[in-house]
Amino acid sequence: MSWRFEHIWIERIVGSRKLSNFFWALILFLGSLGFVLVGTSSYLGKNLISLVPYQQIIFLPQGIVMSFYGIAGLFISSYLWCTISWNVGSGYDRFDLNEGIVCIFRWGFPGKKRRIFLRFRMKDIQSIRIEIKEGIYPRCILYMEIKGQGAIPLTRTDENLTLGEIEQKASKLASFLRVPIEVF
């Protein structure tokens, strides 16, 4: 989602609070919980899950292995849920023609450097760059080339925009900033 006014362009960046992340975190949690319950029921000799009778799962080695995979899955699931709750990767890009400033803000993982805030002068922007990678997993990424700083990505690598959408976004941004477009 973006807001564009006469002299200001604000591009909102979606972080890890995407529907697919919620889906996979929930699936991983439920599957891991099932593995832990099956391993525990084989150890206790009681049916904690009615789908699998505990007599069919011998604790050594199947029950231990299922418990191990379940615990590992719960750790990965908790990592995903924390990433979702912290909304890692979200933020905004703000281009202000009046002040001549570009601000890029992202939320990171908790700690001293959780807030990622980059600020540049517009006259330091060399170009808007489109990088196209072909192959098994093709993707298009939009970058902003800054003098002395290198390229700063403006789109996420998992955003899966088509080439036409990236070109349109790049042309609008380049005309707003009055810089050239480069294609790699």
C-alpha positions in Angstrom: 0.0 0.0 0.0 1.4 3.4 -0.8 0.3 7.0 -0.4 1.4 9.5 -3.0 0.9 13.2 -2.7 2.4 16.1 -4.7 5.7 16.2 -2.9 5.7 13.1 -0.6 5.5 9.4 -1.5 5.1 6.9 1.4 5.4 3.2 0.6 4.2 0.8 3.4 6.2 -2.4 3.7 4.4 -5.5 4.9 6.5 -7.5 7.3 6.1 -11.1 8.6 2.4 -10.7 9.4 1.3 -12.4 6.2 -1.4 -15.0 5.8 1.1 -17.6 4.6 3.2 -17.2 7.7 0.2 -17.6 10.0 -0.8 -20.7 8.1 2.6 -22.4 8.3 3.2 -21.4 11.9 -0.2 -23.0 12.9 0.4 -26.1 10.8 3.9 -26.6 12.2 2.6 -26.1 15.8 -0.2 -28.6 15.4 2.0 -31.2 13.7 4.7 -30.8 16.3 2.2 -31.0 19.2 0.9 -34.2 17.6 4.4 -35.7 17.5 5.1 -34.8 21.1 1.8 -36.3 22.2 2.3 -39.5 20.4 5.9 -39.9 21.8 4.6 -39.1 25.3 1.7 -41.5 25.0 4.1 -44.3 24.0 6.2 -43.5 27.0 3.3 -43.4 29.5 1.4 -46.3 28.0 -1.8 -44.2 27.7 -3.7 -42.9 24.7 -3.3 -39.2 24.7 -4.3 -39.1 21.0 -7.1 -41.4 20.0 -5.9 -41.5 16.3 -2.8 -43.7 17.1 -3.0 -46.4 19.8 0.0 -46.3 22.0 0.6 -50.1 21.5 1.6 -49.5 17.9 4.4 -47.1 18.8 7.3 -48.6 20.8 9.0 -46.0 22.9 12.5 -47.1 21.9 13.3 -45.9 19.2 10.0 -44.6 17.6 8.7 -42.7 20.6 11.9 -41.0 21.3 12.4 -40.0 17.7 8.8 -38.6 17.4 9.3 -36.7 20.7 12.5 -35.2 19.4 10.9 -34.1 16.1 8.0 -32.7 18.0 10.1 -30.7 20.3 12.3 -29.4 17.5 9.1 -28.4 15.6 7.7 -26.6 18.6 10.9 -24.5 18.8 10.7 -23.6 15.1 7.0 -22.9 15.5 7.7 -20.6 18.5 10.3 -18.8 16.4 7.8 -18.2 13.7 5.2 -17.0 16.1 7.7 -14.6 17.7 8.7 -13.3 14.2 5.0 -12.7 13.5 4.3 -11.0 16.8 7.3 -8.7 16.4 6.3 -8.1 12.7 9.9 -8.3 11.6 10.6 -6.7 8.3 7.7 -4.2 8.3 8.1 -0.5 7.9 8.0 2.2 5.3 9.9 4.0 2.6 9.3 7.8 2.6 10.4 10.0 -0.3 10.0 13.7 0.5 10.7 16.2 -2.4 10.3 19.3 -0.2 13.0 18.3 2.3 15.0 16.3 -0.3 15.2 13.4 2.0 14.6 9.6 1.6 13.8 7.7 4.8 13.8 3.9 5.0 12.5 2.4 8.2 12.2 -1.4 9.1 11.5 -3.3 12.3 14.1 -6.0 13.1 14.4 -8.5 15.9 14.3 -7.3 19.5 17.6 -5.8 20.8 19.6 -2.6 20.7 19.3 -2.4 16.9 15.6 -3.3 16.5 14.8 -0.1 14.7 16.5 0.1 11.3 16.4 3.7 10.1 18.3 4.9 7.0 18.2 8.4 5.8 19.6 9.8 2.5 19.6 13.0 0.6 17.8 12.7 -2.7 20.7 14.2 -4.6 22.8 11.1 -3.6 20.4 8.8 -5.4 22.1 7.6 -8.6 19.4 5.4 -10.0 16.5 3.0 -9.5 17.7 -0.5 -10.4 15.7 -3.5 -11.4 17.5 -6.8 -11.0 16.1 -9.8 -12.8 17.1 -13.3 -11.8 16.0 -16.1 -14.1 16.2 -19.9 -13.5 14.3 -22.3 -11.5 13.1 -19.6 -9.1 12.9 -16.4 -11.1 12.4 -13.1 -9.3 12.6 -9.4 -9.8 13.9 -7.1 -7.2 13.8 -3.3 -7.1 16.9 -1.4 -5.7 17.8 2.2 -5.1 21.4 2.9 -5.9 23.0 5.5 -3.5 26.4 7.2 -4.1 29.0 5.6 -1.8 26.4 3.3 -0.1 25.6 0.8 -2.8 22.2 -0.7 -3.6 19.4 -0.7 -1.1 16.5 -3.1 -1.8 13.1 -1.5 -1.9 11.1 -4.7 -2.5 11.2 -8.0 -0.6 12.8 -11.0 -2.2 9.7 -13.1 -1.5 7.2 -10.4 -2.9 6.8 -12.3 -6.2 5.9 -9.3 -8.3 5.7 -9.8 -12.1 8.2 -8.1 -14.4 5.5 -5.7 -15.5 4.5 -4.7 -12.0 8.2 -4.1 -11.1 8.7 -2.0 -14.2 5.6 0.1 -13.5 6.7 0.6 -9.9 10.2 1.5 -10.9 9.1 3.9 -13.6 6.7 5.8 -11.3 9.4 6.0 -8.5 12.1 7.1 -11.0 9.9 9.8 -12.5 9.0 11.0 -9.0 12.6 11.1 -7.9 13.8 12.3 -11.3 16.5 9.6 -11.6 17.3 7.0 -14.4 16.3 3.3 -14.3 18.9 0.6 -14.7 18.1 -3.0 -15.6 20.4 -5.9 -14.6 
